[in-house]
Amino acid sequence: IATPAGVGASLGEGLRELGAGGYSRVYLYEQHMPRREVAVKVVRPGIGAAFKRDIDAFHFAAGIIEFLSPGSRRLRPRDVVRHFEATVTGEQDMRLEAANASEFGENTKGDPGFAIPHPHWDLSSRRVLTSDWAEGLPMGDRAALVAAGHDTSRIATRVIQLFLQHALRDGFFHADMHQGNLKLGPDGALVALDFGIMGRLDRRARIYLAEILYGLIVGNYRRVAEIHFEAGYVPPHHSVETFAQALRAVGEPVIGRAASQVSMGRLLGQLFEITALFDMRLRPELILLQKTMVSRWLVRPMACTRSPTSASTSSARRSSI
């Protein structure tokens, strides 16, 4: 196989390519002294220059959009592009990813049934990240999970619980937690991979989020509306009662329904209409949280019954106390 220049020379034989992502390639390396297997992630050559060209076009387009469409300014296109640029630039520095993994590991070391591969600082650099090799079944291979006797519904519930615990308890969460970045270890523990994109929430935002989630799940739309006003998410000239009514119109049709019965496109469209009706500006500091919840996890907790023992409810209640 083709190995990146300099990496093969420094590690010697034993590299086996496993896959490639947008910015990097991943290899399995069998180390002999001491004998162990490690994962080696290498940034693609030239990816920084290619990204710079693309992001310059994004900045130009965002400026044009804000100039030609005043109504788009509440969505802050230029701020979104700047946030995206900072996130992806950090993702290309393997030292920062190693630091993310180290901090995430410290935060979650007491979480039962959860593990992450730890980085090897002496074998890592700006372009190369070396970490423990994680055995396990890919979370995206449902047939293999079922064949091994695992309950996929319980696994999904556990993933949601962990995500909420990390976001609400620690304020530091995995912001790219799709099936390709999760494994189920031989001991049944969930194993998270790829820490290039991580999100942060300050204490105030975590309290607001916990109360909003809890209020939505138990159907207290008035309290959810009040939190939005207290947090400054909705301008004060609007009516709390009217906003609560709009939230009820979104929440009631999906509560208690299976995810397969919920039209995500229609739900997002309705949410977007509400943000426009109530002059809600996009919050760049919440982009990674919103992206993760909407694209991966929102449908599942919204489809839960209103039970105080549900995974999302109990996590939100614990984190808001």
C-alpha positions, 0 to 999 in steps of 0.5 A, a space after each residue: 500500500 501507499 504510505 504517507 511520505 516520512 511516516 513509513 520511514 519512521 515507523 518501518 514495516 507493519 502499516 496497514 491502511 484501514 480507511 480514509 476520511 475527508 482530511 486524513 488516512 487511518 492505518 493499523 500499525 503493529 509495534 514490536 517493542 513493546 508488542 502492541 497494535 496502534 492506530 495511526 492517523 495521518 493528514 493528507 498532503 496538500 489538504 491545508 492549501 485545498 481547504 484555504 481555497 475552498 474557505 475563501 470562496 465560502 467567505 466571499 459567498 457569505 458576504 454576498 448573501 448578507 449584502 443581497 439578502 438583509 433577511 439572511 443576516 439573522 442567520 449570520 452567514 459570515 460568522 458561520 463560515 468563520 466558525 466552520 473555518 476555525 473548526 476544520 483548521 483545528 481538525 487538521 492539527 493532530 496535536 489538537 486532536 490528541 489534546 481533545 482525546 486526552 481531555 475527553 478521556 479524563 472527563 469520562 474515565 468514570 463513565 461505566 461502559 464507555 471508553 476511548 483510545 488514548 493518544 501516544 504523545 511520543 509518536 504523534 505530531 502536527 500531521 500524525 496522531 498515534 493512539 491505542 487500537 480499539 477492538 470492537 464491532 462497528 456501530 454502523 453494522 447492525 446485522 453484526 451487532 444483532 448476530 452477536 446478541 446485542 440489543 440495538 435499542 439499548 445501545 441507542 439509548 445508551 449513546 443518547 445518555 452518554 452524549 447528554 451527560 458529556 454535553 450537560 455535565 462536562 460541557 465538552 462533547 463529541 460533535 461528530 458522533 455518527 456510527 462510523 466513529 463508534 464501536 462496541 467493544 468486546 466487553 460491551 463498552 461503547 468506544 468513541 473514535 475521532 476527536 477532531 471535532 469537539 464542542 464546548 458549552 459554558 455552565 450557563 448554556 448547559 443549564 439552559 439546555 438541560 431545562 429546555 430538554 426537560 421542559 420539551 420532554 415533559 410538555 412544559 412549553 411555558 417554561 421552555 419559552 421562558 428559558 429562551 427569553 432568559 437566555 436571550 435567544 428570543 428578543 424581549 419584544 415578543 410574547 412568551 405565551 405566543 412563543 410557548 404556543 409555537 413550541 407546542 405546535 412543534 412538540 405535540 405532533 412528534 411526542 410519543 411517535 416512532 422516529 420512522 413516523 416523524 418527517 425530519 424535513 417537515 420538523 426542521 422546516 417548522 422550526 426554521 419558520 419559528 426562528 424567522 417569526 420570532 427574530 431568533 438569531 443564529 448562535 455560533 457558539 451552539 452550532 456544533 451542539 445543534 448540528 449533532 443533536 439535529 443530525 443524529 439524536 434529536 428525533 429519538 428523544 423527541 419520539 420518547 414517551 413522556 416518562 420521567 424515567 426516559 433516558 433523555 429526561 433523566 439525563 436532563 434532570 440530573 444535569 440541571 440540578 
